[in-house]
Amino acid sequence: MSIESYEAMEEEIEDLRLTALALSRIQSFDPGESISHKEMMKKYAK
């Protein structure tokens, strides 16, 4: 296996890992626990 193929495979695995994480977070998302962008800016903006 070439270095390029190995690196491409690693990138694809990382993409799949991130996709699985995002899907998991979407499924457990509770809008009642979220805050708006405006609230975030007010709280954390410098």
Order of alpha helices (4+ residues) and beta strands (2+ residues): alpha-alpha
